[in-house]
Amino acid sequence: KTQFVVSGLDDIKKGKVPMNRIGIRVGTASEDYFKTEISHGNQNYYPLRSRQQLYDSLLAGIIDVAFSDTGAAEYAINNIYCNLTIVGESFAASEFAIVTPKQWIYAQDLDVGILSIRESGQLDDLRQKWFQAKNCPYDTTQSTAITVEAVGGLFATFAVITFIAVLLYLWTKRRNIKNYLSKFIHKKESLTNAKYSKKRSSNENSEHVQKDQVVLRDISYF
């Protein structure tokens, strides 16, 4: 649902949309109205064979606008085709009839019932409940900017995935890491032993020198 150049029926009459970009369902009251009030009998519009083709053509960009009855259009854009919207006010209002058998014994009760729910406002409530209720999971007119919470969630997800990837990498390289650690520990122990041996040898040499000096002193006394 984006801001569109057409704000209503008058813009279509003024030619703001090319005729071949206007979708009209063939064999409907919309076609009769379009021929009478807009195209003056010309069939230069884009013909549609079904309601499904109408919505698909709009979504695919084949047409820019299409005529549809208000009730069906409201239900479709509020519950199914959330990227479509209705522009302008309703036009060419007409009465719909309920067909019943002749001399139907419940005809009068039906008339009274319809009149009753219309006067009580229940008919408008039903229309609002079933046709104007908005059940789309999101509103495409709102900003698509990423919020701070969303960024935080993405960062946390990335951190968890990175941590798991590191663990998997370490697990696959565990033998190499084990060998490296073993060599490192062995090398460290070797250096420690060599240093200890050198120190011990130095101490032993020092002791021998001291003993030799003592012996020499003892000999000098004689």
CYANA upper distance limits for C-alpha pairs under 8 A (distance plus 0.5 A):
  1 LYS  CA     82 CYS  CA      7.85
  1 LYS  CA     83 ASN  CA      5.38
  1 LYS  CA     84 LEU  CA      5.80
  1 LYS  CA     85 THR  CA      6.18
  1 LYS  CA    140 THR  CA      6.36
  1 LYS  CA    141 THR  CA      6.42
  2 THR  CA    140 THR  CA      8.20
  2 THR  CA    141 THR  CA      6.92
  5 VAL  CA     16 LYS  CA      8.39
  6 VAL  CA     11 ASP  CA      6.24
  6 VAL  CA     12 ILE  CA      7.70
  6 VAL  CA     16 LYS  CA      7.69
  6 VAL  CA     17 VAL  CA      8.33
  6 VAL  CA     87 VAL  CA      7.71
  7 SER  CA     11 ASP  CA      7.06
  7 SER  CA     87 VAL  CA      6.10
  7 SER  CA     88 GLY  CA      5.86
  8 GLY  CA     12 ILE  CA      7.63
  8 GLY  CA     87 VAL  CA      6.14
  8 GLY  CA     88 GLY  CA      4.39
  8 GLY  CA     89 GLU  CA      7.15
  9 LEU  CA     13 LYS  CA      6.89
  9 LEU  CA     88 GLY  CA      7.22
  9 LEU  CA     89 GLU  CA      8.47
 10 ASP  CA     14 LYS  CA      6.69
 11 ASP  CA     15 GLY  CA      6.98
 11 ASP  CA     16 LYS  CA      6.15
 11 ASP  CA     17 VAL  CA      8.24
 12 ILE  CA     16 LYS  CA      6.16
 12 ILE  CA     17 VAL  CA      6.44
 13 LYS  CA     38 ILE  CA      6.49
 15 GLY  CA     19 MET  CA      8.20
 17 VAL  CA     21 ARG  CA      7.13
 17 VAL  CA     22 ILE  CA      7.70
 17 VAL  CA     64 ASP  CA      8.03
 18 PRO  CA     22 ILE  CA      7.46
 19 MET  CA     44 ASN  CA      6.44
 19 MET  CA     45 TYR  CA      5.50
 19 MET  CA     46 TYR  CA      7.95
 20 ASN  CA     44 ASN  CA      6.46
 20 ASN  CA     45 TYR  CA      5.07
 20 ASN  CA     46 TYR  CA      5.61
 20 ASN  CA     63 ILE  CA      8.14
 21 ARG  CA     45 TYR  CA      7.33
 21 ARG  CA     46 TYR  CA      6.76
 21 ARG  CA     62 ILE  CA      7.59
 21 ARG  CA     63 ILE  CA      4.92
 21 ARG  CA     64 ASP  CA      5.98
 21 ARG  CA     65 VAL  CA      7.37
 22 ILE  CA     45 TYR  CA      6.06
 22 ILE  CA     46 TYR  CA      6.20
 22 ILE  CA     63 ILE  CA      6.27
 22 ILE  CA     64 ASP  CA      6.66
 22 ILE  CA     65 VAL  CA      5.63
 22 ILE  CA     66 ALA  CA      6.03
 23 GLY  CA     45 TYR  CA      6.76
 23 GLY  CA     46 TYR  CA      5.21
 23 GLY  CA     47 PRO  CA      6.47
 23 GLY  CA     48 LEU  CA      6.77
 23 GLY  CA     54 LEU  CA      7.36
 23 GLY  CA     63 ILE  CA      6.65
 23 GLY  CA     64 ASP  CA      8.26
 23 GLY  CA     65 VAL  CA      6.67
 23 GLY  CA     66 ALA  CA      4.88
 23 GLY  CA     67 PHE  CA      7.19
 24 ILE  CA     30 SER  CA      7.24
 24 ILE  CA     31 GLU  CA      6.42
 24 ILE  CA     45 TYR  CA      7.19
 24 ILE  CA     46 TYR  CA      6.68
 24 ILE  CA     47 PRO  CA      5.86
 24 ILE  CA     48 LEU  CA      6.14
 24 ILE  CA     54 LEU  CA      8.47
 24 ILE  CA     66 ALA  CA      6.45
 24 ILE  CA     67 PHE  CA      6.40
 25 ARG  CA     30 SER  CA      7.42
 25 ARG  CA     31 GLU  CA      6.82
 25 ARG  CA     47 PRO  CA      6.44
 25 ARG  CA     48 LEU  CA      4.94
 25 ARG  CA     49 ARG  CA      6.27
 25 ARG  CA     50 SER  CA      7.08
 25 ARG  CA     51 ARG  CA      7.94
 25 ARG  CA     54 LEU  CA      8.08
 25 ARG  CA     67 PHE  CA      8.18
 26 VAL  CA     31 GLU  CA      6.58
 26 VAL  CA     47 PRO  CA      6.51
 26 VAL  CA     48 LEU  CA      6.41
 26 VAL  CA     49 ARG  CA      6.49
 27 GLY  CA     31 GLU  CA      6.96
 27 GLY  CA     32 ASP  CA      8.40
 28 THR  CA     32 ASP  CA      7.25
 29 ALA  CA     33 TYR  CA      6.67
 30 SER  CA     34 PHE  CA      6.57
 30 SER  CA     67 PHE  CA      6.78
 30 SER  CA     68 SER  CA      7.43
 30 SER  CA     69 ASP  CA      8.49
 31 GLU  CA     35 LYS  CA      6.66
 32 ASP  CA     36 THR  CA      6.64
 33 TYR  CA     37 GLU  CA      6.31
 33 TYR  CA     38 ILE  CA      8.17
 33 TYR  CA     92 ALA  CA      8.18
 34 PHE  CA     38 ILE  CA      5.65
 34 PHE  CA     39 SER  CA      6.63
 34 PHE  CA     40 HIS  CA      8.32
 35 LYS  CA     39 SER  CA      5.40
 35 LYS  CA     40 HIS  CA      5.62
 35 LYS  CA     41 GLY  CA      5.01
 35 LYS  CA     42 ASN  CA      6.86
 35 LYS  CA     43 GLN  CA      7.79
 36 THR  CA     40 HIS  CA      5.73
 36 THR  CA     41 GLY  CA      6.67
 39 SER  CA     43 GLN  CA      7.77
 39 SER  CA     44 ASN  CA      8.10
 46 TYR  CA     63 ILE  CA      8.02
 48 LEU  CA     53 GLN  CA      6.79
 48 LEU  CA     54 LEU  CA      6.70
 49 ARG  CA     53 GLN  CA      7.16
 49 ARG  CA     54 LEU  CA      8.49
 50 SER  CA     54 LEU  CA      6.97
 51 ARG  CA     55 TYR  CA      7.15
 52 GLN  CA     56 ASP  CA      6.64
 53 GLN  CA     57 SER  CA      6.33
 54 LEU  CA     58 LEU  CA      6.89
 54 LEU  CA     66 ALA  CA      7.49
 55 TYR  CA     59 LEU  CA      6.74
 55 TYR  CA     81 TYR  CA      8.24
 56 ASP  CA     60 ALA  CA      6.51
 57 SER  CA     61 GLY  CA      6.61
 57 SER  CA     62 ILE  CA      5.57
 57 SER  CA     63 ILE  CA      6.37
 58 LEU  CA     62 ILE  CA      6.65
 58 LEU  CA     63 ILE  CA      5.87
 58 LEU  CA     64 ASP  CA      6.65
 58 LEU  CA     65 VAL  CA      7.45
 58 LEU  CA     66 ALA  CA      8.25
 59 LEU  CA     83 ASN  CA      8.37
 59 LEU  CA     84 LEU  CA      8.29
 68 SER  CA     72 ALA  CA      7.83
 68 SER  CA     73 ALA  CA      6.68
 69 ASP  CA     73 ALA  CA      6.70
 70 THR  CA     74 GLU  CA      6.47
 70 THR  CA     90 SER  CA      7.48
 71 GLY  CA     75 TYR  CA      6.86
 71 GLY  CA    127 ARG  CA      8.35
 71 GLY  CA    131 PHE  CA      6.45
 72 ALA  CA     76 ALA  CA      6.64
 72 ALA  CA    131 PHE  CA      7.72
 73 ALA  CA     77 ILE  CA      6.70
 73 ALA  CA     86 ILE  CA      8.06
 74 GLU  CA     78 ASN  CA      6.55
 74 GLU  CA     86 ILE  CA      8.12
 74 GLU  CA    131 PHE  CA      6.04
 74 GLU  CA    132 GLN  CA      6.24
 75 TYR  CA     79 ASN  CA      6.44
 75 TYR  CA     80 ILE  CA      8.17
 75 TYR  CA    130 TRP  CA      7.55
 75 TYR  CA    131 PHE  CA      4.85
 75 TYR  CA    132 GLN  CA      6.66
 75 TYR  CA    133 ALA  CA      8.02
 76 ALA  CA     80 ILE  CA      5.65
 76 ALA  CA     81 TYR  CA      6.24
 76 ALA  CA     82 CYS  CA      8.44
 77 ILE  CA     81 TYR  CA      5.16
 77 ILE  CA     82 CYS  CA      5.65
 77 ILE  CA     83 ASN  CA      7.78
 77 ILE  CA     84 LEU  CA      6.15
 77 ILE  CA     85 THR  CA      6.54
 77 ILE  CA     86 ILE  CA      8.45
 78 ASN  CA     82 CYS  CA      6.60
 78 ASN  CA    131 PHE  CA      8.29
 78 ASN  CA    132 GLN  CA      7.30
 78 ASN  CA    133 ALA  CA      7.05
 78 ASN  CA    134 LYS  CA      5.10
 78 ASN  CA    135 ASN  CA      6.49
 78 ASN  CA    136 CYS  CA      6.37
 79 ASN  CA    133 ALA  CA      8.32
 79 ASN  CA    134 LYS  CA      6.64
 79 ASN  CA    135 ASN  CA      5.57
 79 ASN  CA    136 CYS  CA      5.70
 80 ILE  CA    136 CYS  CA      7.48
 82 CYS  CA    136 CYS  CA      6.49
 82 CYS  CA    138 TYR  CA      8.34
 82 CYS  CA    139 ASP  CA      7.96
 82 CYS  CA    140 THR  CA      8.12
 83 ASN  CA    140 THR  CA      7.29
100 THR  CA    104 TRP  CA      7.30
100 THR  CA    107 ALA  CA      8.15
103 GLN  CA    107 ALA  CA      8.16
106 TYR  CA    110 LEU  CA      6.61
107 ALA  CA    111 ASP  CA      6.80
108 GLN  CA    112 VAL  CA      6.70
109 ASP  CA    113 GLY  CA      6.50
110 LEU  CA    114 ILE  CA      6.63
111 ASP  CA    115 LEU  CA      6.64
112 VAL  CA    116 SER  CA      6.49
113 GLY  CA    117 ILE  CA      6.80
114 ILE  CA    118 ARG  CA      6.64
115 LEU  CA    119 GLU  CA      6.67
116 SER  CA    120 SER  CA      6.62
117 ILE  CA    121 GLY  CA      6.57
117 ILE  CA    122 GLN  CA      5.44
117 ILE  CA    123 LEU  CA      6.02
118 ARG  CA    122 GLN  CA      6.63
118 ARG  CA    123 LEU  CA      5.60
118 ARG  CA    124 ASP  CA      7.84
121 GLY  CA    125 ASP  CA      6.89
122 GLN  CA    126 LEU  CA      6.59
123 LEU  CA    127 ARG  CA      6.76
124 ASP  CA    128 GLN  CA      6.62
125 ASP  CA    129 LYS  CA      6.53
126 LEU  CA    130 TRP  CA      6.51
126 LEU  CA    131 PHE  CA      8.41
127 ARG  CA    131 PHE  CA      5.79
127 ARG  CA    132 GLN  CA      7.04
128 GLN  CA    132 GLN  CA      5.04
128 GLN  CA    133 ALA  CA      6.39
129 LYS  CA    133 ALA  CA      5.83
146 ILE  CA    150 ALA  CA      6.65
146 ILE  CA    151 VAL  CA      7.28
147 THR  CA    151 VAL  CA      6.86
148 VAL  CA    152 GLY  CA      6.63
149 GLU  CA    153 GLY  CA      6.66
150 ALA  CA    154 LEU  CA      6.68
151 VAL  CA    155 PHE  CA      6.61
152 GLY  CA    156 ALA  CA      6.65
153 GLY  CA    157 THR  CA      6.63
154 LEU  CA    158 PHE  CA      6.58
155 PHE  CA    159 ALA  CA      6.60
156 ALA  CA    160 VAL  CA      6.74
157 THR  CA    161 ILE  CA      6.68
158 PHE  CA    162 THR  CA      6.53
159 ALA  CA    163 PHE  CA      6.63
160 VAL  CA    164 ILE  CA      6.71
161 ILE  CA    165 ALA  CA      6.59
162 THR  CA    166 VAL  CA      6.69
163 PHE  CA    167 LEU  CA      6.80
164 ILE  CA    168 LEU  CA      6.68
165 ALA  CA    169 TYR  CA      6.62
166 VAL  CA    170 LEU  CA      6.64
167 LEU  CA    171 TRP  CA      6.58
168 LEU  CA    172 THR  CA      6.73
169 TYR  CA    173 LYS  CA      6.75
170 LEU  CA    174 ARG  CA      6.21
170 LEU  CA    177 ILE  CA      8.45
173 LYS  CA    177 ILE  CA      6.65
174 ARG  CA    178 LYS  CA      6.43
175 ARG  CA    179 ASN  CA      6.64
176 ASN  CA    180 TYR  CA      6.58
177 ILE  CA    181 LEU  CA      6.58
178 LYS  CA    182 SER  CA      6.57
179 ASN  CA    183 LYS  CA      6.64
180 TYR  CA    184 PHE  CA      6.55
181 LEU  CA    185 ILE  CA      6.50
182 SER  CA    186 HIS  CA      6.50
183 LYS  CA    187 LYS  CA      6.45
184 PHE  CA    188 LYS  CA      6.63
185 ILE  CA    189 GLU  CA      6.60
186 HIS  CA    190 SER  CA      6.56
187 LYS  CA    191 LEU  CA      6.68
188 LYS  CA    192 THR  CA      6.64
189 GLU  CA    193 ASN  CA      6.53
190 SER  CA    194 ALA  CA      6.49
191 LEU  CA    195 LYS  CA      6.55
192 THR  CA    196 TYR  CA      6.58
193 ASN  CA    197 SER  CA      6.46
194 ALA  CA    198 LYS  CA      6.58
195 LYS  CA    199 LYS  CA      6.65
196 TYR  CA    200 ARG  CA      6.52
197 SER  CA    201 SER  CA      6.49
198 LYS  CA    202 SER  CA      6.61
199 LYS  CA    203 ASN  CA      6.70
200 ARG  CA    204 GLU  CA      6.68
201 SER  CA    205 ASN  CA      6.65
202 SER  CA    206 SER  CA      6.67
203 ASN  CA    207 GLU  CA      6.71
204 GLU  CA    208 HIS  CA      6.74
205 ASN  CA    209 VAL  CA      6.73
206 SER  CA    210 GLN  CA      6.73
207 GLU  CA    211 LYS  CA      6.68
208 HIS  CA    212 ASP  CA      6.64
209 VAL  CA    213 GLN  CA      6.70
210 GLN  CA    214 VAL  CA      6.79
211 LYS  CA    215 VAL  CA      6.72
212 ASP  CA    216 LEU  CA      6.66
213 GLN  CA    217 ARG  CA      6.73
214 VAL  CA    218 ASP  CA      6.70
215 VAL  CA    219 ILE  CA      6.69
216 LEU  CA    220 SER  CA      6.65
217 ARG  CA    221 TYR  CA      7.04
218 ASP  CA    222 PHE  CA      7.60
